[in-house]
Amino acid sequence: MQKLLTRDEFREGVFARDGRTCVTCGMPGQDAHHILERRLFPDGGYYLDNGATLCGGCHLFAESTELSTETIREKAGIFEVVLPPHLYRDQRYDKWGNPILDNGTRLRGELFYDESVQKILTPVLDQFTTRVKYPRTYHLPWSPGCTDDDRQLTEEMLRTWDGHEVVVTEKMDGENTTMYRDYIHARSLEFESRFDRDRIKALHGRIGFNIDDDMRVCGENLTAKHSLKYEKLPHYFMVFGVWVRDTSLPWDDVTTYAALLGLPTVPVLWRGPWEKFFLPNWHFDTKTHEGYVVRPAAAYTLREHATRVGKYVRQGHVVDSHGHWTRHALEWNGIMEGVE
């Protein structure tokens, strides 16, 4: 990782590297432009390779994203993409952290609903879909299932939880799935027909019209066994979150809304003030539980997800060294007797 600079060091370093001229048109430089918005970074994002010298006109085009992040890096001779830790290396992003799909369509990122960002993006708003990719959840520091590719909450982040009420829910071993009024998808936006998705797609066909506009219901598709076998599920789809635009509703509202849709939530294992619950010493059966997720009892925003939500995942939660669970023989999970 590059050295984090002060604001003044960033400005002078960017100007010096670019010869104080706009990297895109050669006019005298006026702004040390953040290629990715500094508010996306927990530390401010003042890294040399996250900056480029732009003139006033090109700066406006860069802010509106009509001038892409890739073009700016290329013109500035920048080969290292500097990303906030919660964003994905295999994903393209515009200036404001909105994911860009291969066809040029954009998803709504954590800053999309900011009023000032909406105004800036006016020239390109027609390129956005209503879909939102479920955000990455960081591992708690004591999570044994954390791999080299995963992100981990720091002790400093956890200290900000002190005094706040949290809800600890069971982390179910299924496929993260999002339902809208008119669409359904997994972590990626594609939702190709697959043996374990048919029931969930049929469920969405029955209840989707009851989901409000600007709302999405997130849960686990538990139709098929992944690495854990469930024998008595209350439903093949269990809700763990309900979002309105960029806000995750309070847990009490999640349970109420799920019930209105006729859906159960994932099991609540504990609820109370964070400082009174010492999770590292909490033991549970890893043969029947994948782990747990800690979230605020109150509402929180998409931007806050990376620091306000954490997970514990058991060691060896990946099926085995032979590959993804879909490459193994299909095995259905069990449902409670009497459940339709």
Buried (B, 14 or more C-beta within 10 A) or exposed (E): EEEBBEEEEBBEBBBEBBEEBBBBEEEEBBBBBBBBBBBBBBEBBBBBBBBBBBBEBBBBBBBBBBBBBBBBBEBBEBEEBBBBBBBEEEEBBBBBBBBBBEEEEBBBBBBBBBEEBEEBBEEBEEBBEEBBBBBBBBBBBEBEBBEEEBBBBEEEBBEEBEEBBBBBBBBBBBBBBBBBBEBBBBEEBEBEEBEBBEBBBEBBEEBBEEBEEEBBBBBBBBBBBBBBEBEEBEBBBBBBBBBBEBBBBBBEEBBEBBEEBEBBBBEEBBEEEBEEEEBEEEEEEBEEBBBBBBBBBBBBBBBBBBBBBBBBBBEEBBBEEEEEBEEBEEEBBEBEEEEE
